[in-house]
Amino acid sequence: MLDNESKERALVGEVTRTVAHAGQILEEYSAKRYGLDMEIEFKDDDGKPTAKKLYLQLKSGDSHLQKRKSDGAEVFAIRHADHAAYWMAQAYPVFLVIRNSKGEIRWMEVRDWLKRESNNGEKPVKQIIFEGEGFDVKSVLRWRDKALAQESRDTDGS
């Protein structure tokens, strides 16, 4: 039986491995950073850093998601409203990464989800309907492609 710290470190290791296999840059924040644990910086096709990033908030264990009885949706409770505000204020997408007791890791972009659900912070949001996709090399590379495509739209003026 693993304690919470061991579960969290195992998740850090698995995220590190997946991002390395995707050929991207991962930085773990050494001190507990408020509301964020890691960031991924994407490389271009030549292997050079692009300054395009994602932020990660890691959660390990089954207690972070509850099944809603009315429709079976998985719900992540936001225990601190200031975390939601902080995530919405980030310059880059913020992902909630959750590993369950079976070892399955899923992630979901929450910065834009929260902005949409809260009407850009006008109304409080106390939970996230978690519709996370599997966290694997392919999903990391899909988000890389999305970030780099956004960069080219920004520089082309389109």
Secondary structure, 3 states (H helix, E strand, C coil): CCCHHHHHHHHHHHHHHHHHHCCCEEEEEEEEECCEEEEEEEECCCCCEEEEEEEEEEEECHHHCEECCCCCCEEEECCCHHHHHHHHCCCCCEEEEEECCCCCEEEEECHHHHHHHCCCCCCCCCEEECCCEECCHHHHHHHHHHHHHHHHHHHHCC
